[in-house]
Structures are given as structure tokens and as C-alpha cells.
Amino acid sequence: MSYRKYMSILKLDDEELRNRRAFFQITDEDLALLAAHRPLAERYTDEVVEGFYSLLLGHRETRRFFEDDATIRRVKRTQREYFLGLFSGQCDLAYVEDRLRVGAAHERIGLAPKWYLGAYRKYLELLLLRILRDLGTEEGQQLFCAVQRLVCFDQALAVDTYIAANLETIDRHQIAIRELSTPVIRVHDGVLLLPLVGAIDSLRAQQIMESALLRVVEEQAKCIIIDIAGVPVVDTKVADHLVKTTAAVRLLGAQTVLTGISAQVARTMVQLGVDISAMHTVARLSGGIELALAIVGKEISSKAKTGPS
């Protein structure tokens, strides 16, 4: 996911920016104070960045993210830009977008939030020592509090990118799983097969219907076989979903053949009073395929049935 997408996903507009700044208590006076001390920050930059990467490079879990000297030089250069950005006197949408870019980069390389947050603890410690050394307690505390509020603001944005990226990944995996769990197979011209395996809840039932209808239209199918041999339980809800799918398929001009009906399922459906008169029913899939082919004017030859002699 591009970091720019996070702006819309997280609804980071002017109003949201004002809300966040208010919560983190980042005032215009804070930003002016930070900008006024930029020359001081420029003197600290190399010391802070070197101390920051001394921690990262000295720990086994984080050292692996820095493959070679060229990578280390590049990230140090980027970190210098980030550090000086804290003293730019800006906290607008352009600033937010830049900080999202940082969070997205960390998420992309797989740097866990625990290491990211832990590293910035060191960051603040290094900065505090130098501020107090040069400015004294009262003025130094005022400046450090302004920096701390802005760094925490940045950390919240970074964590948001981690969460948004992970949610997108989960959604993508769920879609893939649903697609794999409802495969519609082309058996012959005009004949489709939908083998169902596993439990069927309302969400999956909707996916089944959408997949079936989409493929019927795409293939201009005249018959779709729905095999329920792999469905462990056929209750009222499952039966209702099958009836609704059949009705929708009929509206597209196709017929439904229901296969994989065991004796127990047959008994259950009768006891539930399920009306399956709108669909053809066959116990075994092989018989369903023969029936579906007959519906579209095809048949399996006797040679194909018995195999070569």
C-alpha cells in the first residue's frame, strides 16, 4: 500500500489534524519554539543520529535490517532529515504525509512496532541529555516537552500505518480464502460446477451466490452443479441459501443440479420442509454431471463411461 493512501484511510484531513494536535497538546507556540532552536538541533544532529543507530546496530533483532554500509549511510542520512524536521516549526498535512512515509517504510521492511517504539525511547533520551546540558533545567524542559509531544504525535501516525497495512493484508487474505472456498469450475460448454466444502455462514453464503451468478453470466451457462458432499451440516439456513441461489440462477436462465446429498442430509431436508422442487437433485456428483450435460444437449458416451477395453 502506498503511504499516500493512508491519508484517506485514516481520514487525515485538516479537521483530523486539528483534533490530533489538540490531543497531543501541540501548540503554535511549541512549533515556534522548536523552529527558534533549529540551530541548536543542527549541532546535535550527528551525535543523536549516531547514538540512535548505535542502539539499532548493536541489537541482534534490529541489526538484520541494515544489510550493508551503503544501507546504513542511507538510513542515517534519512534520519538526519527526520530529526531536523522536528525543528521545522511545521505540523501541517505535508508534515503528516512525510511522517506516514516513515511509518510505511518501517512497516514495509518488517520492523516490528516494539523495535520502532523502543528505538525512539533512546532518541528522546539522547536529545534530553543534550538539551539540558546546553539550556539548563527550566528552558531545557520547555524545549524537550515540545519535542516529546511532536515525537509522540509522529509515533501515533507510524502505528496507524502499521495497523492500516495489517488490516489491508488481512482483508486481502480473507478475500483470497473466500474465493478459494467457493471455486466455480467450468465442466463443459454451458455447464459449471460449484463444489462446497466446510461450514456455510451468512457471509460465505453471500459469496457463494455472488460467485455462482457472476460465473453463470461470464460463461453464459445453462446449468450449474452445486455439490454439497463436503458440507458437514445442512440446516435451515444452509438450505435457505441453496434455495435462494437456485432462484437467482433461474432468473439468469440457468438450471441448478444439487449433488452430494447423503441419506442423512436428505432426511434433514425433508424434516425441515425445504422446498427444493426448483432444482434437480442427484445423490452423486457423477450422476449430476451426466444430468447437467443432458440439460445442455450433451451426453457421456458408453465408451467414456466404461473406459477403454
C-alpha positions in Angstrom: 0.0 0.0 0.0 1.3 3.5 -0.9 1.8 5.7 2.1 -0.4 8.3 0.4 -3.4 6.0 0.7 -3.1 6.2 4.4 -4.2 9.9 4.3 -7.6 8.9 3.1 -7.8 5.6 5.0 -7.1 7.4 8.3 -9.2 10.4 7.3 -6.3 12.7 7.8 -7.7 16.0 6.8 -7.5 19.4 8.3 -10.1 18.6 11.0 -8.4 15.4 12.0 -5.1 17.2 12.1 -6.6 19.8 14.5 -8.1 17.0 16.6 -4.7 15.2 16.9 -2.8 18.3 17.6 -5.2 19.3 20.3 -5.0 15.9 22.0 -1.2 15.8 21.9 -1.2 19.5 23.0 1.0 20.7 20.2 0.5 24.5 20.1 1.7 27.1 17.7 4.0 28.3 20.5 5.6 24.8 20.6 6.3 24.9 16.9 7.7 28.4 17.1 9.9 27.3 20.0 11.2 24.3 18.0 11.9 26.5 15.0 13.8 29.0 17.1 16.1 26.2 18.4 16.9 24.7 15.0 20.5 26.0 15.0 20.9 24.1 18.3 19.4 21.0 16.8 21.8 21.2 13.9 24.7 21.0 16.3 23.1 17.9 17.9 22.2 16.1 14.7 25.2 13.8 14.2 25.5 12.9 17.9 21.9 12.0 18.2 21.8 10.0 15.0 25.0 8.1 15.8 23.7 7.3 19.3 20.3 6.2 17.8 21.9 3.8 15.3 24.4 2.6 17.9 21.4 1.0 19.7 19.9 -0.4 16.5 23.1 -1.8 15.1 24.1 -3.2 18.5 21.0 -5.3 18.9 20.7 -8.7 17.1 17.0 -8.3 16.2 17.4 -4.9 14.7 20.8 -5.2 13.1 19.5 -7.5 10.4 17.5 -4.6 8.8 20.8 -3.0 7.8 22.3 -5.2 5.1 25.5 -3.2 4.3 27.4 0.0 4.8 25.5 1.7 1.9 22.2 1.0 3.6 23.5 2.3 6.9 24.7 5.5 5.3 21.4 6.0 3.5 19.2 5.5 6.6 21.4 7.8 8.7 21.0 10.5 6.1 17.2 10.0 6.2 17.3 10.0 10.0 19.1 13.4 10.0 16.4 14.8 7.8 13.8 13.4 10.1 15.5 14.9 13.2 15.8 18.4 11.7 12.2 18.1 10.6 11.2 18.2 14.2 12.6 21.7 14.4 11.0 23.0 11.2 8.2 24.7 13.0 5.6 22.9 10.9 2.9 20.4 11.7 0.6 20.6 8.7 -0.8 18.0 6.3 2.5 18.0 4.4 4.3 17.2 7.6 1.8 14.4 8.4 2.3 12.9 4.9 6.1 12.8 5.4 5.7 11.0 8.8 3.3 8.5 7.2 6.0 7.8 4.7 8.4 7.0 7.5 5.9 4.6 9.2 5.1 2.9 5.9 8.8 2.4 5.2 9.2 0.7 8.6 6.2 -1.5 8.1 7.3 -2.5 4.6 10.7 -3.8 5.8 9.0 -5.7 8.6 10.4 -3.6 11.5 8.0 -4.6 14.4 6.4 -1.7 16.3 8.2 -2.8 19.5 11.6 -2.0 18.0 10.4 1.2 16.4 8.9 2.5 19.7 11.9 1.2 21.7 14.3 3.0 19.4 12.5 6.3 19.8 12.8 6.0 23.6 16.6 6.1 23.0 16.1 9.0 20.6 14.4 11.1 23.3 16.9 10.2 25.9 19.8 11.3 23.7 18.0 14.6 23.0 17.1 15.3 26.6 20.7 15.0 27.8 22.0 17.5 25.3 19.1 20.0 25.7 19.6 20.1 29.5 23.3 20.4 29.1 23.1 23.4 26.8 20.0 25.2 28.0 19.7 24.4 31.7 16.7 22.9 33.5 13.9 25.4 33.0 14.4 26.3 29.4 15.6 22.8 28.5 12.5 21.2 30.0 10.3 23.5 28.0 12.0 22.7 24.7 12.2 19.0 25.5 8.4 18.8 26.2 7.7 20.4 22.8 9.9 17.8 21.1 8.4 15.0 23.1 4.9 15.9 22.1 5.8 16.1 18.5 7.7 12.8 18.6 4.7 11.1 20.2 2.5 12.6 17.6 4.8 11.0 14.9 4.8 7.7 16.7 1.0 7.6 16.6 1.0 8.2 12.9 3.5 5.4 12.4 1.5 2.9 14.5 -1.6 3.9 12.4 0.3 2.9 9.3 1.2 -0.5 10.8 -2.5 -1.1 11.7 -3.9 0.0 8.4 -1.4 -2.1 6.4 -2.1 -5.2 8.5 -5.9 -4.7 8.2 -5.5 -4.4 4.4 -3.4 -7.6 4.4 -6.0 -9.5 6.5 -8.8 -8.3 4.2 -6.8 -9.4 1.1 -6.2 -12.8 2.7 -9.9 -13.2 3.6 -10.9 -12.4 0.1 -8.5 -14.9 -1.3 -9.7 -17.5 1.2 -13.3 -16.9 0.3 -12.5 -17.1 -3.4 -10.7 -20.4 -2.8 -13.5 -21.7 -0.7 -16.1 -21.1 -3.5 -14.4 -22.1 -6.7 -16.7 -22.3 -9.7 -15.3 -24.8 -12.3 -16.2 -25.0 -15.9 -17.0 -28.6 -16.7 -18.2 -28.2 -20.3 -19.7 -25.5 -22.5 -22.7 -24.2 -20.6 -22.0 -26.4 -17.5 -20.4 -25.1 -14.3 -19.6 -26.9 -11.0 -19.6 -25.4 -7.6 -18.2 -27.8 -5.0 -18.9 -26.6 -1.5 -16.6 -27.7 1.4 -16.9 -26.7 5.1 -19.4 -24.7 7.1 -21.6 -22.1 5.4 -22.4 -18.9 7.3 -24.2 -15.8 6.1 -21.1 -14.1 4.7 -19.9 -17.2 2.9 -23.4 -17.8 1.6 -23.4 -14.4 0.0 -20.0 -15.0 -1.5 -21.3 -18.3 -2.9 -24.3 -16.7 -4.6 -22.2 -13.8 -6.0 -19.6 -16.3 -7.4 -22.2 -18.5 -8.9 -24.1 -15.7 -10.5 -21.0 -14.0 -11.9 -19.7 -17.1 -13.5 -23.1 -18.0 -14.9 -23.2 -14.7 -16.7 -19.5 -14.9 -17.8 -19.8 -18.4 -19.2 -23.4 -17.9 -20.4 -24.0 -21.2 -18.6 -27.3 -23.1 -18.9 -26.7 -25.3 -15.8 -24.7 -25.1 -12.6 -24.0 -28.1 -10.4 -23.8 -27.4 -6.7 -22.1 -30.3 -4.9 -22.7 -30.3 -1.1 -20.9 -33.5 -0.3 -18.3 -31.6 1.7 -20.8 -29.6 3.8 -20.8 -31.1 7.3 -24.2 -29.8 8.4 -27.2 -28.8 6.3 -29.6 -26.9 8.5 -32.4 -24.4 7.8 -30.0 -21.6 7.0 -27.9 -23.6 4.6 -31.0 -25.0 2.8 -32.4 -21.5 2.6 -29.2 -20.2 1.0 -29.3 -23.0 -1.6 -32.9 -22.2 -2.5 -32.2 -18.5 -2.9 -29.1 -19.2 -5.0 -31.2 -21.5 -7.2 -33.9 -18.9 -7.6 -31.3 -16.3 -8.6 -29.7 -18.7 -11.1 -33.1 -19.3 -12.7 -33.6 -15.6 -13.2 -30.4 -15.7 -15.4 -31.9 -18.5 -17.5 -29.9 -21.4 -16.0 -30.9 -24.5 -14.1 -29.4 -25.9 -10.9 -28.4 -29.5 -10.1 -27.8 -30.3 -6.4 -25.5 -33.2 -5.8 -23.7 -34.9 -2.9 -26.9 -35.5 -0.9 -26.4 -38.1 1.7 -29.2 -40.1 3.3 -28.8 -38.0 6.5 -29.0 -34.7 4.5 -32.0 -35.9 2.6 -33.8 -36.8 5.8 -32.9 -33.5 7.4 -34.1 -31.5 4.4 -37.4 -33.4 4.4 -37.8 -32.8 8.2 -37.1 -29.1 7.7 -39.7 -28.9 5.0 -37.3 -27.4 2.5 -38.9 -26.9 -0.9 -36.2 -28.0 -3.5 -38.7 -28.5 -6.3 -37.0 -25.8 -8.3 -33.7 -27.7 -8.6 -32.7 -31.1 -9.8 -31.3 -33.4 -7.2 -28.8 -36.3 -7.6 -27.1 -38.3 -5.0 -23.6 -38.5 -6.6 -21.6 -35.9 -8.4 -21.0 -38.2 -11.4 -24.8 -38.5 -11.9 -25.1 -34.8 -11.6 -22.6 -34.2 -14.3 -24.5 -36.6 -16.6 -27.7 -34.8 -15.9 -26.2 -31.4 -16.5 -24.7 -32.4 -19.8 -28.1 -33.8 -20.9 -29.7 -30.5 -20.0 -27.4 -28.7 -22.4 -27.8 -31.4 -25.1 -24.7 -33.4 -24.5 -24.1 -36.9 -23.2 -21.3 -39.1 -22.0 -20.8 -41.9 -24.4 -21.0 -45.5 -23.2 -17.3 -45.9 -24.1 -16.3 -43.0 -21.9 -18.4 -44.4 -19.1 -16.8 -47.8 -19.2 -13.3 -46.8 -20.1 -11.1 -48.5 -22.7 -11.4 -52.2 -23.2 
